[in-house]
Amino acid sequence: MAANKMFEGQVPLQVAIVTGGAQGLGGAIAAMLQRNGAKVMVFDMKPVVEGASPELSSCVVDVRDEESVVAGFKKTVELWGRVDIMVNCAGIVGPHSATADIVDVAEFDKVYQVNVRGSFLMTKHSLVEMKKRNYGRILLIASIAGKEGNAGMCAYSSSKAAVIGLVKSVGKENAESGITVNALAPAVVMTPMVEAMDPAQVKYMTDKIPMKRCCSLDEVASITQFIVSQEASFNTGVCFDLTGGRATY
């Protein structure tokens, strides 16, 4: 099987794409991958300052827009010739501290456009590139809210459940390809996105964590490094928990 024969020797080059990599969770993961020898292309809606390292580049990409996503992949391949790793961190919270009966449908749809459509498009075009070499690591950032549901966050919770379903399906489709497709479901990670939320909503989520604290960016980056590593070749179609004891299944 191709999956068993992949990279019996050294991997000559690791090229990673990280969406939402300008700051927060994506920024921490991009920095970790770069420290571990990968060339990193950051996709973000915000321009990223470049020039600090030849191993780091960036592209303004809207993950909701297929043409924008394709252009980002084209730039990556033109620069470094391949895509080995894709970590999709781009996401939005949307309505919070709001029950479903008062959530505006346009706001609900916006969350799905970014969190679900964006995850699908990034996965689709990662597969297009990775299948050329029968190797790849795809990781979609989900959330414990996608497993348990957070009251007051119906759009976010259901969108992250959809991301987990996407991973389980696509992981099975590509199980013999040498390409792994996984999700990571953190509990609360103190990022700019979380800092902008209603403090009462953040307290509600944090109180559910048996460790009674938020996850750190370094802790997310550390487990990500394993999931997207060459050695993690037997894990696919799975959602890894990072929840301080909160996860129930």
N, C-alpha and C positions, 0 to 999 in steps of 0.2 A: 504494500500500500504506500502511496505517496507520503501519507502522514508519518509513516514509520521510517522512511528513508530521508526525510528532510534534514538537511544540514548535519550530516554525519561528521562533517568537519567544522571549521570555524565559520561563523556568519561574517561575511566580508564587510557588511555595512548594515546599519539599522537606521532607517528613515522613519520618523514618526510624525504624524499629524495630531495636534491637540486642538480641539475646538474650545472656544471660550478661554483661550490660553493667555489673555492679556493680563488677567489678575485672578485673585482668589484661588479656587480649587484647580482650575486649568493652569494657572500660572505656576502653582506649586508642582503639579505633575510635569509640566513642560521643563521646569528647572531640574527636577529629579532625573528625567530621561536624558537630558543634556549632560548632567554630571556622570551618568553611567555610559556615556559614549555615543548616544544617538544624535543624529542630525534632526533638528526639530523645526517643523513648520507650524506656526501658530495661525489658526483661523479665528478671527474675531470680528465683531462689528466695529470695534475701535482699532485705529491704527496702532501698531506696536513699534516702539523705538527699536531700530536695528543698528547693527554695526559693532556691538560689543563682542560678538563672536561669529566666526564664519560658519559655525554649526547651528546657528539660529537664524531663521527667516520668518516672515509673516505675510499674511494676505488678508485683506478685508473680505470676509465671506459672510453672507446671510444664509444660515443652514436651512432656512425655509424655501430657498430659491434654488432650483436644480441647476440653472445656468451658472449661478454664482458658485455653487459647490463644484461643478465640473471645471470651472476656471481655476479654482483653488487647487484641485488635483493636478490639472495641467501644469500649473506653475511649479508644483512640488516635483513632478516627474521631470520637467525640463531642467530643474536645478540639480536634482540628485539621482534621477534615473529610476526611482522605485518608491513604493510605499510598503513598509513592513509592519507598522504599528499605527492604529488609529484609536485615540481616546476621545470620546465625545462628551465634553463637559458642558457644552452650551445648553442653557436651560433657563426658564423663568418660573417664578412662584405663581404669579397671577393673583386672583382674589384670595385673600386670607382673612381670618376672623369674620368670615361671611358664610352663612348657611346657604344651601343649594337653592332655596326658594327666592333668594335675592341676588344671586349671581347673574350678571349680565351675560347673555349668550355670546356676544362678541368677545368679551374677555375670556370666556371659557374656550372659544375657538382659537384665540391667540395662543393660549397655553399649549393646545394640541398642535398648532402649527410649528411652534418652536421645539417642544419636547418630544413629540411623536414623529411628525413629518421630518423634522431635522434629524432625528436618530435614524429614521429609515433611509433618507437620502445619503447621509454619511456612511451608513453601512453598505448600501447599494454600490456606491462608487469606490469604497474601499475594496469590496469584493472584485470589482472589475479589474483593479490593479493587482490585487494579491493573487488572483487566479492565474496570472501570467507566470508566476513563479511557484505556485502551489505552496505558498507560505504566507502567514499573516496572523496578526493578533488584533482583534477588534474588541474594545471595551466600551460599553455604554454606561454612563453614570445614571443609575436609577435612584431609589430612595426607599428607606424603610416605610415611608408613607404609601408606596406602591404595593406593599405587602399587607400592612395593617390598616391603612387609611387614617388620615388625620382629620378630626372634626374641624370644620371651618376652612378646609382646603380641598374641596371636592375636585376642582379642576386639576390641581397639582397631583393629588393622590391617584386619580384615575389615569392621568397621563403617564405617571411613572409605572403603574401597573401594566399599561400598554407597552412600555419599553421592555419590561421583564418578559412579557409574552413574545415580543419581537425577537429577543435574544434566544428564547427557548426554541422558537421555530427555526430561525436562521442557523442557529448552532447545529441543529439536527440536519438541516439541508447540506451543511458543509463539513460534516463530521469526518469524512474520509479525504478531505482536500488538503490537509496541512494548515488550514486556517481555523483558528479558534474564535468563537464569538461568545462573550460573557458580559455580565452586568455586575455592577458594584452598588450595593444599597447601604449608604451610610445613614446614620441617625443625624442629629444636628451637627453641622460643621460651621464654625463661625466664620463666614465669608461676608463680603460686602452685600450679597443678596440677602443673607439672613439678618445682617445688621439693619437693613432697611425695613424689616418686618415689624409688625406690632409686637412690642415686648411681651404682651400677655400671650400671644400665640407662640413665641419662642419659649416662654416659661412652660406652657402646656406641653410642648414637645420634649423639652429637657427633663421635665419631671417624670417622664415615662422611661427615662434611661436609668437602669439600676446603678450605674456608676455615678449618676448625678452630675455629669459634666458633658460639655461638648467634645466632639472629636476634633483633633488638631489637623491642620493641613499636612503636616509631616506624616501623620498616621495614615492619611488617605494616600499620599504619595508612595509610602512604603509598601502597602499591599498592592497598589497599582503596579509597581515595579515587578513584583512576582507574577501577577496575572498576565502581563504582556511579555514576560521573559520567554526565551527559547525553551527553557526547562519546563515551563508550565504547558506541556504539550498534550496532556491527558484530561484537561479541564475545558469543557465547552458546553454551551447551552445552559450554563448555571449562573445563579445570582449569588454572589458572595455578600455576606453580611458584615457590616462594620458599625456595630450598634451599642457597644458598651453593655451588652446583656439584654437588650430590648427584644431582639428578634424572637419570633415564636415558631417560625417554620421556614 
